[in-house]
Amino acid sequence: MSCLFCKIVKGDIPSTAIFEDEFGYAFADVHPQAPVHVLIVPREHIPSMTDTNQSNRALLGHLLWAAAEIARTKGLDDGYRIVVNTGDKGGQTIDHLHLHLLGGRQMTWPPG
């Protein structure tokens, strides 16, 4: 498979795990947009939120929990943002569902 995130999850491309379990894998973004910028990806290849269905409900909830757990370990008690870009117009650049955990600075609104 040519998916960048699938290769990272499999260990074909090196990364430093920030969190991992049987459902997901989290690692630092190589182009951080905040002092803390972590990507949380499901181990299963799902191209985007558009490709999810009712059978993915537990996985999606687990990924959100993982993001909150990472935020706790990173000391982001004063706030953080979780972003899921979907599709070209939503800013998604890698066709593998992923959550961005951003923190360590003031987030602004609207994001862009």
Buried (B, 14 or more C-beta within 10 A) or exposed (E): EEBBBBBBBEEEEEBEEBBBEEBBBBBEBEEEEBEBBBBBBBBEBBBBBEEBEEEBEEBBEBBBEBBEBBBEEBEBEEEBBBBBBBEEEEEBEBBBBBBBBBBBEEEEEEEE
